[in-house]
Amino acid sequence: MLALRSFFYLLLKFPLKLLVRCKIITDSQNITDQPNQPIFYIVRHQSASDLLALQSACKKQNLPDPLGKVTINGESFNRTLCLAKSTPLCSWRKSSKTTATAQGLALLNQHVIDENIDAKLIPANLIWGRTPTKERKNLNIGTLLADQESPNWLRKFFIVLFLGRDTLVRFSEAFSLRNISDNHGSDEAAAHKFLRVARFHFHRQTIAAKGPRLMHRKQMFTALFANPSVKRIISDEAKNKKVSEAEIKKKALVMMNEIAGDYSVSWLRFGEIILHWLWKRLYSAIKVSNAKVLRKLAQDGHEIIYVPCHRSHMDYLLLSYVILQEGLVMPRIAAGINLNFWPAGTIFRKGGAFFIRRSFGGNRLYSTIFREYLGLLFERGYGVKYYTEGGRSRTGRVLAPKTGMLAMTIQSLLRGIDRPLTLVPVYLGYEHVMEVGTYHKELSGSEKKGESMFGVLKAIKSLRNYGNGYVNFGEPMNINEFLNKQVPDWKDSIDPIDPQKPSWLTPTVNVLADQVMENINKSAALNGVALIALILHASKNKALSKLELETQLDFFLNIQRQAPFSEQLTIPEETGAELLTHVISLNKVTITEDSFGSLVSLSETANTEMRYYRNNILHTYVVPALVCRLLDKHSKINQDELVIKVQNVTALLKEDLYLYQDSTHVEQQTLRVLTVLKEMEIAKQTKAGFWSLSDDVGLLSQVHAMAECIDESLQRLAIITSLTSRLAPLSKRDLETKVVAIAKRLSVLNNINAPEFIDKRAQSTLIATIREQGYIDLDDDGLLIASSTMAEIKATVINLVDIEVLQSIAR
């Protein structure tokens, strides 16, 4: 019998090699750390195609053969436990049971007999295709392939034939059978319970990969017209405009058609193949961090809402591609209506995009339909992705969030949705953004051009090397838990029939939006282009010798490796020399030779464009830069005083740069930076607790370069604190106008070609923060005046700014 089965498997291997291509996702780490301990697998189906596909995947992961045997204490066991056998082809026959329970019980008993055994059991889920089940009951190829839990051999033949090249193999964290035996028992009840948990585990994983039941667009429209809120707004609009409800329904249907996506798995699969080809030619690598958290959230039944920063039109494609590669279902994507041009609009809809107008313009019918459409997506269990910034960042810094989508998300909870809604901030980074040249022209006053397919194709037609792309998934933010802390009685506002806008909604959404942007920045990705841009822009003439730049790169990297901005920050493993070689290959810098060696500089065009990449990571160096600035400007400074000054200045920049750190985090990072500088013999501390810098000129140049990174932010603070002290009382508008005027003058005098330096909104944010920190008060006429604490912070800031800048402000 065994020989016949082996021969059958041998015959089946050859067609499966042609028909099956596995995408492997592994959550299990360090499985083989205990090589002497046996390894087992547990799978859903006792199927030859499943086991052979698993065998191929295990071979690629250097894992034991699932078709092999394991001997424990002289007793032989199959390495793979199968939960269910295939459904019989004839409906009147019952499925026979597998030996999983008996084998599981026998393995647990072995752990009772021998205390030295600690076998590992790896759940391995084979998912054939990503086709979700359909709401419609009529039979089609999709339901034929997707609906049955344990397909019979004939149906499995068609599944392998049509879906074999889109197979997902998911290895979960290995279970310790020793732990199960010691803590849950080794009897038959324990074995049955564990197998039930395994079945549920596989079911949740399959839903996470394929998604919930799929509704057709027309079904969604029917559901929306039956929605109480939509019914009410149609009735109200008909009465207010004195027209029939049928006419308003026609307008509503037009809006629904404009908004709704048209998700298609076949289109998605085709798009995935195209994107896989495209990324290989555009990028050296796509580096993904912390994706494991997504799979756990999906498996735990969370409604995942992706909230990425927005750098480029590539964001839509890159993040969607990565999500699919990580074994999860494609989310429904909120896209700007400007992308609804032919043929891209149709393609995006098939990929799950739904479209949103830039402004609702007081259109109650449109806003209600859109809000209820979003709520329906959540209610049906579809993941969603939207960009809280509302548009692409033209400066490289994250933008102030638009709160509309977040507000509608919370309002969906007020309809009584049971599933937990969880935001996942996503940091997207690139070593080349294809639109960066256009961004600079727009910031310089050029008219923003509309989107077109020609423009997109033109941007990617060269298929040049864009370096690396980065997708970092941040710390999940459970909205239910957030509301429990911010508004303990928020559930009192739940109304599934007519959800209202409670008074607490707007301020709560504002807090949530800021935290989202902070968590995006918290998950930043350092890379060679951004680091070189940061260092060269901190140098006087935007140029350094190659050797000096490599040294600076190593210093900047070392600071983050030993005193990181956050745990989520990703840091290159390469040396400074390796990063520079990579950036040179991307033609981002200019290399010139003289008798002393190579010089690295920025051309006039690169000077403006590289600021974009500098701004991607500037926030991660605020604390180290302030520490270096304080040490550079003081011959000696007490540690406690230094920490307080760093805390005070960081608090002023917190909202401007969306820093997540509170005073405790700032203190911890400050002390770590000081320790690193001491270990590198750049700084030293006296017994009395005073810090000072080394006398080594070479080492001091590293400190000075890092200190210069924060110079522009300090200049803006110096302008605001100086003008408020000298010219108060004055209105907020007058202060903003004067601050912008001086900033423009300084930008010319100091050759600062940075739109964010002279941006009125940026100055307004700083002024508001300074006021919130208590340094600015209001007089009886509502005008701004300096508070009693202004002098102290003004002195701190002015002492950190160059004298030439202060003279320009004074004049």
C-alpha positions in Angstrom: 0.0 0.0 0.0 2.8 2.4 0.9 4.7 1.5 -2.3 1.6 2.2 -4.3 1.1 5.6 -2.6 4.7 6.5 -3.2 4.4 5.6 -6.9 1.2 7.7 -7.2 2.9 10.7 -5.6 5.8 10.3 -7.9 3.5 10.3 -11.0 1.7 13.4 -9.6 4.8 15.4 -9.0 5.5 16.1 -12.6 2.1 17.8 -13.6 2.1 19.6 -10.3 5.5 21.1 -11.1 4.0 22.6 -14.2 0.6 23.7 -12.7 1.5 24.8 -9.2 3.5 27.9 -8.1 3.5 28.5 -4.4 3.9 31.9 -2.6 5.3 31.1 0.8 4.5 33.2 3.9 6.1 32.2 7.2 5.4 33.5 10.7 7.5 30.8 12.3 10.9 31.8 13.4 13.8 29.7 14.6 12.0 26.4 14.1 15.2 24.5 13.8 16.9 26.0 16.9 16.5 22.5 18.5 17.7 20.2 15.8 17.3 17.1 18.0 13.6 17.7 18.6 11.1 16.3 16.1 9.1 18.6 13.8 5.5 17.8 12.7 3.0 19.6 10.4 -0.8 19.9 10.6 -2.8 20.7 7.5 -6.4 21.1 6.6 -6.9 18.3 4.0 -5.6 14.9 3.4 -4.9 15.6 -0.3 -2.1 14.4 -2.5 -1.9 17.8 -4.2 -1.8 19.6 -0.9 0.9 17.4 0.5 3.1 17.5 -2.6 2.7 21.3 -2.7 3.7 21.5 1.0 6.7 19.2 0.3 7.9 21.7 -2.3 7.4 24.7 0.0 9.2 22.9 2.9 12.1 22.2 0.7 12.5 25.9 -0.2 12.3 26.7 3.5 14.9 24.0 4.5 12.3 22.3 6.6 11.8 18.5 6.9 9.9 16.5 4.3 6.2 16.4 5.3 5.8 13.0 3.6 8.5 11.5 5.8 8.3 9.6 9.0 9.4 10.5 12.5 10.6 7.9 15.1 10.1 8.7 18.8 11.1 6.1 21.3 11.1 3.4 18.7 7.5 4.3 17.5 7.0 5.6 13.9 4.7 8.6 13.2 3.6 10.3 10.0 5.2 13.8 10.0 1.9 15.4 8.8 -1.4 15.4 10.6 -4.4 15.9 8.3 -7.6 17.3 9.7 -10.1 16.2 7.0 -10.4 13.9 4.1 -11.8 14.9 0.8 -15.5 14.9 0.3 -16.6 11.8 -1.6 -17.6 12.3 -5.3 -20.9 10.5 -4.7 -23.2 12.6 -2.4 -24.7 9.6 -0.6 -21.3 8.5 0.7 -20.0 9.9 4.0 -16.5 11.3 4.4 -14.3 9.0 6.5 -12.3 10.5 9.3 -8.5 10.9 9.4 -6.2 9.6 12.0 -5.3 13.1 13.2 -7.0 12.6 16.6 -5.4 9.3 17.3 -2.0 10.5 16.1 -2.2 13.7 18.2 -3.1 11.7 21.3 -0.2 9.3 20.7 2.2 12.2 20.4 0.9 13.8 23.6 1.3 10.5 25.4 5.0 10.3 24.2 5.5 13.6 26.0 4.2 12.0 29.2 6.5 9.0 28.8 9.6 11.0 28.0 10.1 14.4 29.7 13.0 15.2 27.3 10.8 15.4 24.2 9.5 18.8 23.0 8.1 18.2 19.5 7.1 21.2 17.4 3.9 21.3 15.4 3.7 23.7 12.6 0.3 24.7 11.2 0.7 24.8 7.4 -2.3 26.2 5.5 -2.5 25.7 1.7 -4.8 28.2 0.1 -5.5 27.6 -3.6 -6.2 31.0 -5.2 -7.7 34.2 -3.7 -11.2 33.8 -5.1 -13.7 34.7 -2.3 -17.1 33.2 -2.1 -19.9 35.1 -3.7 -23.2 36.5 -2.3 -25.0 35.2 -5.4 -26.3 31.7 -5.3 -26.0 30.9 -9.0 -23.2 28.5 -9.9 -20.2 29.8 -11.7 -16.6 29.0 -12.1 -15.8 31.2 -9.0 -18.1 29.3 -6.7 -17.0 26.0 -8.2 -13.5 26.7 -7.2 -14.0 28.6 -4.0 -17.0 27.4 -2.0 -16.3 23.9 -0.8 -14.3 23.4 2.4 -13.0 19.8 1.6 -13.4 19.5 -2.2 -13.7 16.1 -3.8 -11.0 14.8 -6.2 -12.7 16.0 -9.3 -13.3 19.5 -8.0 -9.7 19.5 -6.7 -8.5 18.7 -10.2 -10.1 21.9 -11.5 -8.8 23.9 -8.5 -5.3 22.9 -9.3 -5.7 23.4 -13.0 -7.1 26.9 -12.7 -5.7 28.2 -9.4 -2.5 26.2 -9.0 -0.3 29.1 -10.0 -1.8 31.3 -7.4 -1.3 29.1 -4.4 -0.4 30.4 -0.9 1.4 28.3 1.7 1.3 29.9 5.1 3.5 28.5 7.9 2.3 29.7 11.3 4.2 29.9 14.5 5.2 26.4 15.7 3.3 25.0 18.7 5.1 23.2 21.5 3.5 19.8 22.1 5.4 19.8 25.4 3.5 23.0 26.4 0.2 21.5 25.4 0.9 18.3 27.3 2.0 20.0 30.5 -0.7 22.7 30.6 -3.7 21.2 28.9 -3.4 17.5 29.4 -2.6 14.5 27.2 -6.0 12.8 27.0 -8.4 12.5 24.1 -10.3 15.6 25.2 -7.2 17.7 25.0 -6.4 16.3 21.5 -9.9 17.0 20.3 -9.8 20.6 21.7 -6.5 21.3 20.0 -7.7 20.0 16.6 -10.8 22.2 16.9 -8.6 25.2 17.6 -6.5 24.3 14.5 -9.6 24.1 12.3 -10.7 27.6 13.4 -7.1 28.9 13.0 -7.1 27.7 9.4 -10.6 29.1 8.7 -9.6 32.6 10.0 -6.4 32.5 7.9 -8.3 31.6 4.8 -10.7 34.5 5.3 -7.7 36.8 5.9 -6.2 35.7 2.5 -9.4 35.5 0.4 -11.6 38.1 2.1 -15.2 37.8 3.2 -18.1 37.0 0.8 -18.0 39.3 -2.2 -21.0 41.6 -3.0 -21.6 42.7 -6.6 -21.9 46.5 -7.1 -25.7 46.2 -7.8 -26.1 44.4 -4.5 -24.3 47.2 -2.7 -26.5 49.8 -4.4 -29.6 47.9 -3.3 -28.2 47.7 0.3 -27.5 51.5 0.2 -31.0 52.4 -1.0 -32.3 50.3 1.8 -30.2 52.1 4.4 -32.3 54.3 6.8 -29.9 57.2 6.5 -29.9 57.2 2.7 -33.7 56.8 2.7 -34.1 59.8 4.9 -31.7 62.0 2.9 -33.5 61.1 -0.3 -36.8 62.1 1.2 -35.4 65.3 2.7 -33.8 66.3 -0.6 -37.0 65.6 -2.5 -39.0 67.8 -0.1 -36.4 70.7 0.0 -36.0 70.8 -3.8 -39.7 70.0 -4.5 -39.0 67.2 -6.9 -39.9 63.5 -6.8 -38.0 61.0 -4.8 -37.4 59.1 -8.1 -35.5 62.0 -9.5 -33.3 62.2 -6.3 -32.8 58.4 -6.5 -31.4 58.8 -10.1 -28.9 61.4 -8.8 -28.0 59.1 -5.9 -27.4 56.2 -8.3 -25.1 58.4 -10.4 -23.2 59.2 -7.2 -23.0 55.5 -6.2 -21.7 54.6 -9.6 -19.1 57.4 -9.3 -18.0 56.2 -5.9 -18.2 52.4 -5.8 -15.4 50.0 -6.7 -15.9 46.9 -8.9 -13.6 44.3 -7.3 -12.4 41.6 -9.7 -10.0 38.8 -8.5 -9.0 37.9 -12.1 -8.1 41.6 -12.8 -6.2 41.6 -9.5 -4.2 38.5 -10.4 -3.3 40.0 -13.8 -2.3 43.2 -12.1 -0.1 41.4 -9.6 1.8 39.7 -12.4 2.3 43.1 -14.2 3.5 44.8 -11.0 5.8 41.9 -10.1 7.4 42.5 -13.6 7.5 46.3 -13.1 9.0 46.4 -9.6 11.8 44.1 -10.7 12.8 46.7 -13.3 12.1 49.8 -11.4 13.5 49.0 -7.9 16.6 47.2 -6.6 14.4 45.8 -3.8 11.1 46.4 -2.0 11.9 46.2 1.8 9.0 45.4 4.0 9.0 45.7 7.8 6.6 44.5 10.5 4.1 42.8 8.2 3.6 40.0 10.7 1.4 42.3 12.7 -1.1 42.5 9.8 -1.5 38.8 9.6 -2.2 38.5 13.3 -4.8 41.3 13.2 -6.6 39.7 10.2 -6.5 36.3 11.8 -7.9 37.8 15.1 -10.9 39.2 13.2 -9.9 42.9 13.2 -11.2 45.2 10.5 -7.9 46.5 9.1 -7.8 50.1 7.9 -4.5 51.0 6.3 -3.5 54.7 6.7 -0.3 55.3 4.8 1.6 58.5 4.2 1.3 59.7 0.6 4.5 60.4 -1.4 3.7 59.3 -5.0 1.1 57.7 -7.3 3.3 54.6 -6.9 1.9 54.4 -3.3 -1.4 52.9 -4.6 0.3 50.1 -6.5 3.2 49.4 -4.2 1.2 49.1 -0.9 -1.5 47.0 -2.6 1.2 44.7 -4.1 2.9 44.3 -0.8 -0.3 43.4 1.0 -1.0 40.7 -1.5 2.5 39.4 -1.2 2.1 39.1 2.5 -0.8 36.7 2.0 -3.7 39.1 2.8 -6.7 40.1 0.8 -6.6 43.4 -1.2 -8.2 46.2 0.8 -10.7 48.6 -0.8 -8.8 51.8 -1.6 -10.1 55.3 -1.3 -8.7 57.2 -4.3 -9.0 60.8 -5.4 -11.6 61.5 -8.1 -8.7 63.0 -10.1 -7.5 59.4 -10.8 -10.8 58.4 -12.4 -9.6 59.0 -15.9 -9.7 56.5 -18.7 -8.6 53.8 -18.7 -6.9 54.0 -15.2 -10.2 54.6 -13.5 -11.7 51.3 -14.7 -8.5 49.5 -13.9 -8.4 50.9 -10.4 -12.0 50.1 -9.7 -11.4 46.4 -10.7 -8.5 46.5 -8.2 -10.9 47.5 -5.4 -10.5 51.3 -5.6 -13.5 53.5 -4.8 -13.4 57.2 -5.5 -13.9 60.3 -3.4 -14.3 63.9 -4.3 -11.7 66.4 -3.1 -14.5 68.4 -1.4 -18.1 67.4 -0.6 -19.1 71.1 -1.0 -22.0 70.9 1.4 -23.6 68.2 -0.7 -25.6 66.3 1.9 -26.7 63.7 -0.5 -23.2 62.9 -1.6 -21.7 63.0 1.9 -24.4 60.6 3.2 -24.0 58.1 0.4 -20.2 58.1 0.7 -20.4 57.7 4.5 -22.9 54.9 4.3 -20.9 53.2 1.5 -17.8 53.3 3.8 -19.9 51.9 6.6 -21.1 49.1 4.4 -17.5 48.1 3.6 -16.7 47.9 7.3 -20.0 46.1 8.0 -19.2 43.4 5.4 -15.7 42.9 6.7 -13.7 44.4 3.8 -10.4 46.0 4.7 -10.0 49.6 3.6 -7.1 51.9 2.8 -7.1 55.7 2.7 -4.6 58.5 2.8 -5.3 60.9 5.7 -3.1 63.6 4.2 -5.6 63.9 1.4 -2.9 64.4 -1.3 0.7 63.7 -2.1 3.3 65.5 0.0 5.2 67.9 -2.2 7.9 68.6 0.5 8.7 65.1 1.7 7.3 65.8 5.2 4.0 64.3 6.3 1.2 66.7 5.8 -1.4 67.9 8.3 -4.1 65.2 8.2 -7.6 65.6 6.7 -10.0 64.2 9.2 -13.0 63.5 7.1 -12.3 59.8 6.5 -11.4 59.2 10.1 -14.6 60.9 11.2 -16.7 58.7 8.9 -14.8 55.6 10.2 -15.8 56.4 13.8 -19.3 57.2 12.7 -19.4 53.7 11.2 -18.7 52.4 14.7 -21.7 54.4 15.9 -23.9 52.3 13.7 -23.2 49.4 16.0 -20.5 47.5 14.0 -19.3 44.6 16.2 -15.9 44.0 14.6 -13.0 45.9 16.1 -11.7 48.6 13.7 -7.9 48.9 13.8 -5.9 51.5 12.0 -2.5 50.4 10.7 -0.2 53.4 10.0 2.2 52.8 7.1 5.4 54.6 6.3 6.1 54.5 2.5 9.6 55.6 1.5 11.5 55.7 -1.8 15.1 56.4 -2.9 13.5 58.0 -6.0 10.0 59.5 -6.3 9.1 59.8 -9.9 7.2 63.1 -9.4 9.7 64.9 -7.3 10.8 67.2 -10.2 7.1 68.1 -10.8 6.6 68.8 -7.0 9.4 71.4 -7.0 7.9 73.2 -10.0 4.4 73.2 -8.4 5.9 74.7 -5.2 7.7 77.3 -7.2 4.4 78.5 -8.6 3.8 76.3 -11.7 0.2 75.3 -12.3 -0.7 71.8 -11.1 -1.3 69.5 -14.1 -4.3 67.1 -14.2 -3.7 63.4 -14.1 -3.6 61.3 -17.3 -2.6 57.9 -18.4 0.1 59.5 -20.6 1.6 61.2 -17.6 1.8 58.0 -15.7 3.3 56.1 -18.6 5.8 58.9 -19.2 7.0 58.7 -15.6 7.8 55.0 -15.8 8.7 54.5 -19.5 12.4 54.6 -18.9 12.3 51.7 -16.5 15.4 53.2 -14.8 16.7 52.0 -11.5 14.8 53.8 -8.8 16.8 52.2 -5.9 14.9 50.7 -3.0 11.3 51.1 -1.9 10.3 50.8 1.7 7.0 49.7 3.3 7.0 49.9 7.1 3.9 48.9 8.9 3.5 50.8 12.1 2.0 50.1 15.5 -1.7 49.2 15.2 -4.2 51.6 16.7 -7.5 49.9 17.8 -10.2 52.6 17.5 -12.4 50.9 20.0 -9.7 51.0 22.7 -8.8 54.6 21.7 -12.4 55.7 22.2 -12.6 53.9 25.5 -9.8 56.0 26.8 -10.7 59.3 25.1 -14.5 59.1 25.5 -15.5 56.4 28.0 -19.2 56.8 27.3 -18.9 56.8 23.5 -21.1 53.7 23.2 -24.0 55.8 24.5 -24.0 57.5 21.0 -24.5 54.2 19.1 -27.6 54.4 16.9 -27.9 51.8 14.2 -30.8 53.5 12.6 -29.8 57.2 12.7 -26.2 57.8 13.8 -25.7 61.4 14.8 -22.6 63.5 15.0 -21.9 63.7 18.8 -20.2 66.8 20.2 -17.1 64.8 21.2 -16.5 63.6 17.6 -14.5 66.5 16.1 -12.0 67.0 19.0 -11.5 63.2 19.3 -10.9 62.8 15.6 -8.3 65.6 15.7 -6.4 63.8 18.4 -6.6 60.5 16.6 -5.5 62.1 13.3 -2.4 63.5 14.9 -1.5 60.2 16.5 -1.8 58.5 13.1 0.7 60.9 11.6 3.0 60.5 14.6 2.9 56.7 14.3 3.6 57.0 10.5 6.7 59.0 11.3 7.6 56.6 14.1 7.9 53.8 11.5 10.3 55.7 9.2 12.9 54.0 7.0 16.4 55.4 6.9 18.1 54.9 3.5 21.2 56.0 1.7 19.6 58.7 -0.4 17.8 60.4 2.5 20.9 60.2 4.8 23.2 61.7 2.2 20.6 64.4 1.4 20.4 65.2 5.2 24.2 65.4 5.6 25.0 67.4 2.4 22.3 69.9 3.2 23.8 70.4 6.6 27.2 71.2 5.0 28.0 74.7 4.1 28.3 74.4 0.3 26.3 71.2 -0.1 29.6 69.3 -0.8 32.0 67.1 1.1 35.0 64.9 0.3 34.0 61.3 -0.3 36.0 60.1 2.7 34.4 62.7 5.0 30.9 61.9 3.7 31.4 58.2 4.4 32.6 59.0 7.9 29.5 61.2 8.5 27.2 58.4 7.2 28.8 56.0 9.7 28.3 58.5 12.5 24.6 59.2 11.6 24.0 55.4 11.4 25.8 54.7 14.6 23.7 57.2 16.5 20.4 55.6 15.4 21.7 52.1 15.9 22.6 52.8 19.5 20.1 55.5 20.4 17.2 54.9 18.0 14.4 57.3 17.3 11.9 54.5 17.9 11.7 50.7 18.0 9.8 50.8 14.6 12.6 52.7 12.8 14.4 50.6 10.2 18.1 51.3 9.8 20.3 50.1 6.9 22.8 47.3 7.7 25.3 48.6 5.2 28.3 50.8 6.0 28.6 54.4 5.0 30.9 53.5 2.1 28.4 50.9 0.8 25.5 53.3 1.0 27.4 56.0 -0.8 28.4 53.6 -3.6 24.7 52.7 -4.0 23.6 56.3 -4.1 26.3 57.2 -6.7 24.9 54.4 -8.9 21.5 56.1 -8.8 23.0 59.4 -10.1 21.7 61.4 -7.2 25.0 63.2 -6.5 27.8 64.7 -8.5 31.3 63.3 -8.2 34.3 65.4 -9.1 38.0 64.6 -8.8 40.9 66.8 -7.8 44.5 66.2 -6.7 43.3 65.4 -3.1 40.6 62.8 -4.1 36.9 62.7 -4.8 34.4 65.3 -3.9 30.6 64.6 -3.6 28.3 67.5 -4.2 24.7 68.4 -5.3 24.0 70.0 -8.6 21.5 72.9 -8.6 18.7 70.6 -9.6 19.7 67.9 -7.2 20.0 70.5 -4.4 16.3 71.2 -4.6 15.1 67.6 -5.2 17.3 66.0 -2.5 15.6 68.2 0.1 12.5 66.0 -0.5 14.4 62.9 0.7 16.0 64.8 3.5 12.6 65.8 4.8 11.5 62.2 4.8 13.8 61.4 7.8 14.6 64.8 9.4 12.2 64.2 12.3 14.2 61.1 13.4 17.3 63.2 14.1 15.7 66.0 16.1 16.9 64.9 19.5 20.4 63.9 18.4 20.7 67.2 16.5 19.6 69.2 19.5 22.0 67.4 21.8 24.9 68.1 19.4 23.8 71.7 19.0 23.7 72.3 22.7 27.2 70.8 23.2 28.5 72.7 20.2 27.2 76.1 21.5 28.2 75.6 25.2 31.7 75.0 26.3 30.2 73.0 29.2 26.6 72.3 30.2 25.0 70.5 33.1 23.3 67.2 32.1 20.0 68.1 33.8 20.0 71.5 32.1 20.8 69.9 28.7 17.9 67.4 29.0 15.4 70.1 30.0 16.4 72.3 27.0 16.1 69.4 24.6 12.7 68.5 26.1 11.5 72.1 25.8 12.6 72.6 22.2 11.4 69.2 21.1 7.9 70.0 22.6 7.8 73.1 20.3 8.6 71.1 17.2 6.3 68.2 18.1 3.3 69.2 16.0 5.3 70.7 13.2 7.3 67.5 12.6 4.7 65.1 14.0 7.0 63.7 16.7 5.6 61.0 18.8 8.0 61.5 21.8 6.8 62.8 25.1 9.2 64.3 27.7 10.1 60.8 29.0 11.0 59.5 25.6 13.0 62.6 24.8 15.0 62.2 28.1 15.7 58.6 27.4 16.9 59.2 23.9 19.0 62.2 25.0 20.8 60.2 27.7 21.4 57.4 25.1 22.9 59.9 22.6 25.2 61.3 25.3 26.3 57.8 26.2 27.1 57.1 22.5 29.0 60.3 22.1 31.0 59.4 25.2 31.8 55.9 24.0 33.0 57.4 20.7 35.2 59.9 22.7 33.4 62.8 21.0 32.0 64.1 24.3 33.1 63.8 27.9 31.4 64.3 31.3 32.9 65.6 34.5 32.3 64.1 38.0 30.1 67.2 38.6 27.8 66.1 35.7 28.9 68.7 33.1 29.2 67.7 29.5 31.7 69.1 26.9 33.0 68.2 23.5 36.4 66.7 22.6 39.1 68.8 21.2 39.6 66.5 18.2 38.7 68.6 15.1 37.8 65.5 13.1 35.3 64.4 15.7 33.9 67.9 16.1 33.1 68.0 12.4 30.7 65.1 12.9 28.9 66.8 15.8 28.7 70.1 13.8 27.1 68.3 10.8 24.4 66.7 12.9 23.8 70.0 14.8 23.2 71.8 11.5 20.3 69.4 10.7 18.0 71.3 13.1 19.2 74.8 12.1 16.3 75.8 10.0 13.7 74.8 12.6 15.6 76.8 15.2 15.7 79.8 12.9 11.9 79.7 12.6 11.5 79.4 16.4 13.9 82.4 16.8 11.9 84.5 14.4 8.6 83.8 16.3 9.9 84.2 19.8 11.9 87.4 18.9 9.0 89.1 17.1 6.5 88.2 19.8 8.7 89.6 22.5 9.4 92.8 20.5 6.2 93.6 18.8 3.5 92.4 21.1 0.6 93.0 21.4 -0.3 92.0 17.9 -2.9 89.8 16.2 -2.1 86.2 15.1 -2.6 87.2 11.5 -0.1 90.1 11.8 2.5 87.8 13.5 2.1 85.2 10.8 2.6 87.8 8.1 5.7 89.2 9.7 7.2 85.8 10.4 6.7 84.7 6.8 8.3 88.0 5.6 11.4 87.5 7.7 11.6 83.8 6.8 11.6 84.8 3.1 14.4 87.3 3.7 16.4 84.7 5.6 15.9 82.1 2.9 17.5 84.5 0.4 20.4 85.5 2.7 21.1 82.0 3.7 20.3 80.3 0.4 17.6 78.2 1.9 15.6 76.9 -1.1 12.9 75.3 1.0 9.2 75.9 0.5 8.4 74.6 4.0 10.7 77.2 5.5 8.5 80.1 4.3 5.2 78.3 4.3 2.5 80.2 6.2 0.8 77.1 7.5 4.0 75.8 9.0 4.6 79.1 10.8 1.0 79.0 12.0 1.5 75.5 13.4 4.6 76.7 15.3 2.9 79.7 16.7 -0.1 77.6 17.9 2.3 75.1 19.6 4.2 77.9 21.3 0.9 79.3 22.6 -0.2 75.8 23.7 3.1 75.4 25.6 2.2 78.6 27.5 4.9 80.9 26.1 2.3 83.2 24.4 -0.8 84.6 26.1 -3.8 86.7 25.0 -4.4 90.2 26.4 -7.9 91.6 27.1 -8.3 92.6 23.5 -7.5 89.1 22.2 -4.1 90.0 20.9 -1.0 87.9 21.3 1.5 88.9 24.0 4.6 87.1 25.5 4.0 85.3 28.7 6.2 85.3 31.7 8.0 82.1 30.5 8.7 83.4 27.0 12.1 84.9 28.1 13.5 81.5 29.1 12.6 79.7 25.9 13.6 82.7 23.8 17.0 82.6 25.4 17.4 78.9 24.8 16.5 79.2 21.1 18.6 82.4 20.5 21.7 80.8 22.1 21.4 77.9 19.5 21.1 80.2 16.4 24.1 81.8 14.6 24.7 85.4 15.3 24.3 86.3 11.6 20.7 85.0 11.7 19.9 87.0 14.8 21.3 90.1 13.2 19.1 89.6 10.2 16.0 89.1 12.5 16.9 92.2 14.5 17.2 94.4 11.4 
